[in-house]
Amino acid sequence: MAMLRIIDRLYGDKQLVWRADDKESKEKALQEFKDRIKQGWLAFIPKGDNPKQGKQIRDFDENAETIVMTPPVAGG
């Protein structure tokens, strides 16, 4: 099983789980990923227990154990 975690300041932590052999759950996670990327969200695959380490991704990785998405950083 794999998980797409969407961390949102307004709505909290949303989790979508998919299995490699379940096309429907994988498609749902893929579509959510694509929609958020289009909106400027950041996606990364965490490394180990340290949330500050990991690899940013721009394409959905169906083989990842976990993908974390966060809203774009606002600055000024």
Backbone as numpy.savetxt, mean C-alpha at the origin, in Angstrom:
# Nx Ny Nz CAx CAy CAz Cx Cy Cz
-0.68 -14.98 2.22 -1.51 -13.80 2.22 -0.64 -12.55 2.22
-1.14 -11.52 1.59 -0.44 -10.25 1.54 -1.41 -9.15 1.95
-0.86 -7.98 2.29 -1.71 -6.91 2.78 -1.30 -5.56 2.21
-2.31 -4.77 1.84 -2.14 -3.37 1.48 -2.67 -2.56 2.64
-1.78 -1.82 3.31 -2.18 -0.98 4.45 -2.25 0.46 3.99
-3.37 1.09 4.19 -3.57 2.48 3.81 -3.71 3.28 5.10
-2.71 4.11 5.36 -2.68 4.88 6.60 -3.17 6.28 6.29
-4.32 6.62 6.83 -4.98 7.89 6.54 -5.23 8.64 7.85
-4.86 9.89 7.87 -5.03 10.70 9.09 -6.50 10.85 9.48
-7.39 10.88 8.51 -8.81 11.07 8.80 -9.53 9.78 9.15
-9.21 8.69 8.45 -9.98 7.46 8.59 -9.22 6.32 9.26
-7.98 6.54 9.59 -7.22 5.51 10.29 -6.52 4.55 9.35
-6.39 3.33 9.76 -5.62 2.31 9.07 -6.57 1.33 8.38
-6.63 1.40 7.05 -7.46 0.48 6.27 -6.56 -0.63 5.74
-7.05 -1.86 5.80 -6.25 -2.99 5.34 -7.02 -3.81 4.32
-6.37 -4.04 3.18 -6.91 -4.94 2.16 -5.99 -6.14 2.06
-6.54 -7.32 2.17 -5.75 -8.54 2.14 -6.04 -9.27 0.84
-4.99 -9.82 0.23 -5.18 -10.63 -0.97 -4.32 -11.88 -0.92
-4.75 -12.86 -1.68 -4.00 -14.10 -1.85 -3.63 -14.22 -3.33
-2.48 -14.78 -3.58 -2.00 -14.93 -4.96 -2.98 -15.73 -5.82
-3.68 -16.67 -5.21 -4.60 -17.51 -5.98 -6.03 -16.97 -6.03
-6.25 -15.78 -5.47 -7.58 -15.17 -5.46 -7.56 -13.91 -6.32
-7.96 -14.06 -7.57 -7.89 -12.96 -8.53 -8.72 -11.76 -8.09
-9.88 -11.99 -7.52 -10.77 -10.89 -7.12 -10.16 -10.03 -6.02
-9.60 -10.65 -4.99 -9.01 -9.87 -3.89 -7.75 -9.13 -4.36
-6.99 -9.77 -5.25 -5.79 -9.13 -5.78 -6.16 -7.93 -6.66
-7.19 -8.06 -7.48 -7.64 -6.96 -8.33 -8.15 -5.78 -7.50
-8.83 -6.07 -6.41 -9.34 -5.02 -5.53 -8.18 -4.23 -4.92
-7.16 -4.93 -4.45 -5.99 -4.27 -3.88 -5.24 -3.48 -4.95
-5.10 -4.06 -6.13 -4.42 -3.38 -7.23 -5.14 -2.08 -7.61
-6.47 -2.12 -7.70 -7.23 -0.93 -8.08 -7.10 0.15 -7.00
-7.17 -0.24 -5.75 -7.01 0.73 -4.65 -5.62 1.36 -4.72
-4.61 0.54 -4.98 -3.24 1.03 -5.11 -3.15 2.06 -6.24
-3.65 1.70 -7.41 -3.59 2.60 -8.57 -4.32 3.92 -8.31
-5.50 3.84 -7.69 -6.27 5.05 -7.40 -5.50 5.99 -6.47
-4.89 5.42 -5.46 -4.14 6.26 -4.49 -2.88 6.84 -5.13
-2.19 6.07 -5.94 -0.98 6.57 -6.62 -1.35 7.75 -7.51
-2.47 7.66 -8.22 -2.93 8.76 -9.07 -3.20 10.03 -8.27
-3.58 9.86 -7.01 -3.86 11.00 -6.13 -2.59 11.52 -5.45
-1.45 10.93 -5.77 -0.19 11.41 -5.21 0.26 10.70 -3.94
-0.43 9.64 -3.56 -0.03 8.91 -2.36 1.31 8.23 -2.57
2.00 7.97 -1.46 3.29 7.28 -1.48 3.08 5.83 -1.06
3.82 4.94 -1.71 3.73 3.52 -1.38 5.13 2.98 -1.12
5.22 2.12 -0.12 6.51 1.50 0.14 6.33 0.11 0.73
7.38 -0.67 0.58 7.43 -2.00 1.17 8.34 -1.90 2.39
7.80 -2.09 3.59 8.61 -1.96 4.80 9.69 -3.03 4.88
10.76 -2.69 5.57 11.86 -3.63 5.76 12.05 -3.86 7.26
11.87 -5.08 7.69 12.06 -5.40 9.10 11.03 -4.72 9.99
11.43 -4.50 11.23 10.54 -3.90 12.22 10.62 -2.38 12.27
11.59 -1.81 11.58 11.78 -0.37 11.62 10.96 0.28 10.51
9.89 1.04 10.87 9.05 1.64 9.84 9.75 2.72 9.02
10.92 3.17 9.47 11.66 4.19 8.73 12.51 3.58 7.63
12.63 2.27 7.63 13.38 1.59 6.58 12.39 0.94 5.62
12.78 0.86 4.40 11.92 0.24 3.41 12.26 0.74 2.03
11.46 0.33 1.06 11.71 0.68 -0.32 10.45 1.29 -0.91
10.58 2.51 -1.44 9.44 3.14 -2.08 9.17 2.44 -3.42
7.90 2.25 -3.72 7.52 1.63 -4.98 6.51 2.52 -5.71
6.46 2.37 -7.02 5.49 3.11 -7.83 4.56 2.17 -8.58
4.91 0.88 -8.57 4.10 -0.14 -9.21 3.70 -1.18 -8.18
2.49 -1.68 -8.32 1.97 -2.70 -7.41 2.84 -3.96 -7.49
3.25 -4.47 -6.35 4.05 -5.69 -6.27 3.20 -6.77 -5.61
2.61 -7.63 -6.44 1.71 -8.65 -5.90 2.44 -9.69 -5.05
3.76 -9.72 -5.11 4.54 -10.67 -4.32 5.00 -10.11 -2.98
4.74 -8.83 -2.74 5.13 -8.21 -1.47 4.26 -8.76 -0.34
4.86 -8.93 0.81 4.09 -9.38 1.98 3.19 -8.25 2.47
3.73 -7.03 2.48 2.98 -5.86 2.92 3.37 -4.66 2.07
2.38 -3.89 1.68 2.59 -2.60 1.03 1.89 -1.57 1.89
2.61 -0.50 2.24 2.05 0.56 3.06 1.88 1.80 2.18
0.72 2.45 2.30 0.47 3.68 1.55 0.15 4.81 2.52
0.73 5.98 2.24 0.48 7.17 3.05 0.12 8.34 2.15
-0.62 9.31 2.67 -0.97 10.47 1.85 0.28 11.27 1.48
0.16 12.09 0.43 1.31 12.91 0.07 1.65 13.88 1.20
2.92 14.20 1.29 3.38 15.12 2.32 3.11 16.54 1.85
2.44 17.31 2.69 2.17 18.70 2.37 3.23 19.58 3.01
3.65 20.56 2.31 4.67 21.45 2.87 4.50 22.84 2.31
5.33 23.69 2.78 5.20 25.03 2.26 6.22 25.98 2.76
